[in-house]
Structure formats: structure tokens, C-alpha cells
């Protein structure tokens, strides 16, 4: 705000964080792959979905066995199908539309949640994933370091290869994955709608 409007008194600016509204029912009839990488949301422009697929394609020849679940964003377009085919990910990628009641289950069963977006005002899916015991890979840009803190898994660079390496680490190192889950639960607990409401007073 101050970079755009330097005349504003900094004392008048207060940051009030959002929170996560997803509540797990503990039960779901969804049929999901055994080991999958999760992507949630739309797939256009700054969401950086194409790089996510490119990074996953680099793991096709690795020892890990995985599938990709994309939740939301509507059915794949013909352009997206061609893109998945080009990067040899079409047969392992599934698009799903799920209810808010089922989404916690989708997070919990995922091996890792990748949120490759290049910009977000906040990034509620990051909180959703952490609260539902799913490690999160994201870039240290925009609001992400503030929301994810040290619970976020940040690739060493913005390259496809480093993103792929971060994904692979969640399959290869179960101890590291469990540590990130614990950090995520602790970080998510810092955000609540009650705290959000209290800060408005």
C-alpha cells in the first residue's frame, strides 16, 4: 500500500489475516489414487499450472509412482489435454470437482499439495492443506511466506527441475514429509476467523 500511496500514514494500516473454513467430516466416499500430487483451483495465467505439469513430467522416469489430481477449474480444455499429452502426463492426470465436505479428505490423502501460483492476495488453499495434514510446496513470493511460514516447502529456484525435486522429496523422505505436516498444523493454528473478527474491533 505504501509503495503505491506513500502519502498514507503507516499507522492507519493494519493487516488482518483470513482463515480457513473447511471442516472435515472424517468420512468420504471418493475414490482416489493411491499416491497422488494435488493441485487445487483454476489453471489460468498466474496460477502457473503449466509449470506444475512440466515439473511432474520430469518425474516420469524417476523411481516414484504417482498420479496427479486437479481439483476445481472445470474440465480440461482441448488445449490443456494436448498439453498434458505433450508432456506425457495425460494418462496419470485426473480432473475432479468435489464438494467442500469432501475436499478435506482429498487434501489428507494427497502425498503433497503443489500451489505454484505466481501471485495471490492471500492463498486460502495453503491453510486448507496445512490444516488437513498435507505438506505444501509453493514459491516464496507474494503472500506465501507470511501464510505458510516455515511449514512451506520452497523450491531452491523457480526452475522446473527444482520444483520437481521438491515434489520428489515428499515421496522419497517420509520423515521430512511428517515434519512438514507437523509444522503445517502448527502454522495453520495461527489463523482463525475468531482472530480475524477480533482484529476488526
C-alpha positions in Angstrom: 0.0 0.0 0.0 2.8 2.4 1.0 4.7 1.8 -2.2 1.6 2.8 -4.3 0.4 5.5 -1.9 3.3 6.9 0.1 1.3 9.8 1.4 -0.8 7.4 3.6 0.1 7.4 7.3 1.5 3.9 8.1 -0.2 4.0 11.5 -3.5 3.7 9.7 -2.6 0.4 8.0 -3.5 -2.9 9.8 -3.0 -6.3 8.3 -5.9 -8.7 9.2 -5.4 -12.3 8.0 -8.0 -14.5 6.6 -8.6 -18.1 7.8 -9.8 -21.5 6.6 -13.4 -22.5 6.6 -13.1 -26.2 5.5 -14.2 -28.7 8.1 -13.6 -32.4 7.8 -16.4 -34.8 8.4 -14.0 -37.6 8.6 -15.9 -39.7 6.0 -15.8 -39.6 2.3 -16.9 -42.0 -0.5 -14.5 -40.5 -3.0 -12.3 -43.0 -4.9 -8.8 -41.5 -5.1 -5.4 -42.8 -6.5 -3.0 -44.3 -4.0 -0.1 -41.8 -4.4 -1.1 -38.5 -5.9 0.2 -35.0 -6.3 -2.6 -32.5 -5.6 -3.4 -29.2 -7.5 -6.4 -27.1 -6.4 -8.1 -24.2 -8.2 -8.2 -22.7 -11.6 -5.4 -23.3 -14.1 -5.2 -19.9 -15.9 -2.4 -17.4 -16.3 -0.7 -16.6 -13.0 -1.8 -19.9 -11.5 1.2 -21.4 -13.3 -0.4 -24.8 -13.9 1.7 -25.4 -17.0 4.9 -25.3 -15.0 3.4 -27.7 -12.5 2.8 -30.2 -15.2 6.2 -29.7 -16.7 7.8 -30.4 -13.3 5.7 -33.5 -12.8 6.7 -34.7 -16.3 10.4 -34.7 -15.2 9.5 -37.3 -12.6 8.0 -39.7 -15.1 11.3 -41.6 -15.3 12.1 -41.5 -11.6 11.5 -44.3 -9.2 8.4 -42.8 -7.6 5.0 -43.8 -8.8 2.4 -41.1 -8.8 -0.7 -39.7 -10.3 -2.0 -36.1 -10.5 -5.3 -34.9 -9.1 -6.5 -31.5 -10.2 -9.5 -30.3 -8.2 -11.7 -27.5 -9.5 -11.2 -25.3 -12.5 -13.7 -27.2 -14.7 -13.0 -30.0 -17.2 -9.7 -29.9 -19.1 -9.9 -27.9 -22.3 -8.7 -29.4 -25.6 -5.6 -27.2 -25.3 -4.9 -28.5 -21.8 -5.4 -32.1 -22.9 -2.9 -31.5 -25.8 -0.5 -30.0 -23.3 -0.8 -33.0 -20.9 -0.3 -35.3 -23.8 2.8 -33.4 -25.0 4.4 -33.8 -21.5 3.3 -37.4 -21.2 1.0 -36.8 -18.2 -2.4 -37.3 -19.7 -2.9 -40.9 -18.6 -1.9 -40.1 -15.0 -3.8 -36.8 -14.6 -7.4 -36.6 -13.3 -9.7 -33.6 -13.0 -12.2 -33.7 -10.2 -15.0 -31.4 -9.0 -15.6 -32.1 -5.3 -17.7 -30.7 -2.5 -16.4 -28.7 0.4 -17.3 -31.7 2.6 -15.0 -34.0 0.5 -12.2 -31.5 -0.1 -10.5 -32.1 3.4 -10.3 -35.8 2.5 -8.7 -35.0 -0.8 -6.0 -32.9 0.9 -5.5 -35.5 3.7 -4.9 -38.4 1.2 -2.5 -36.5 -1.1 1.2 -37.1 -0.9 1.8 -33.3 -1.4 -0.1 -30.2 -2.4 1.6 -28.0 -5.0 0.4 -24.4 -5.3 2.7 -23.0 -8.0 0.8 -19.7 -8.3 2.9 -16.6 -9.0 0.6 -14.3 -7.1 -2.1 -14.5 -4.5 -3.8 -11.9 -2.3 -3.7 -14.5 0.5 -3.9 -18.1 -0.6 -6.6 -19.9 1.5 -5.8 -23.3 -0.1 -2.4 -23.1 1.7 -4.2 -23.0 5.0 -6.7 -25.7 3.9 -3.9 -28.1 3.0 -1.9 -27.5 6.2 -4.9 -27.9 8.5 -5.7 -31.2 6.7 -2.2 -32.7 7.2 -0.9 -32.2 3.6 2.5 -30.7 3.0 2.6 -27.7 0.8 5.0 -26.8 -2.0 4.9 -23.1 -3.1 7.2 -20.3 -4.1 8.5 -17.7 -1.5 6.6 -14.8 -3.3 3.6 -12.7 -2.8 1.7 -13.5 0.5 3.0 -17.1 0.7 5.9 -16.8 3.2 3.5 -14.9 5.5 0.8 -17.6 5.3 2.9 -20.7 5.2 5.9 -19.7 7.3 8.5 -22.4 7.8 5.8 -25.0 7.1 6.0 -24.2 3.4 8.4 -26.2 1.2 10.1 -23.7 -1.1 12.0 -24.9 -4.2 15.6 -23.6 -4.4 14.7 -21.7 -7.6 11.7 -21.2 -10.0 13.1 -23.8 -12.4 11.0 -26.8 -13.4 13.8 -29.0 -12.1 13.9 -27.6 -8.6 10.1 -27.7 -8.4 10.3 -31.4 -9.4 13.0 -32.0 -6.8 10.8 -30.6 -4.1 7.9 -32.8 -5.2 10.1 -35.9 -5.2 11.4 -35.2 -1.7 7.9 -35.7 -0.3 7.8 -39.1 -1.8 11.4 -40.1 -1.0 11.7 -38.9 2.6 8.7 -39.8 4.8 10.4 -38.3 7.9 10.7 -34.9 6.2 7.1 -35.2 5.0 5.9 -35.9 8.5 7.9 -33.0 9.9 6.3 -30.6 7.3 2.9 -31.9 8.3 3.5 -31.1 12.0 4.8 -27.7 11.1 1.8 -27.1 8.9 -0.7 -28.0 11.7 1.2 -25.5 14.0 1.2 -22.8 11.4 -2.5 -23.2 10.4 -3.5 -22.9 14.1 -2.3 -19.3 14.0 -5.2 -18.3 11.7 -8.8 -18.3 12.7 -12.0 -16.4 11.8 -12.4 -15.5 15.5 -9.0 -13.8 15.5 -9.9 -12.2 12.2 -13.2 -10.8 13.7 -11.5 -9.6 16.9 -8.9 -7.6 14.9 -11.7 -5.5 13.3 -12.6 -4.0 16.7 
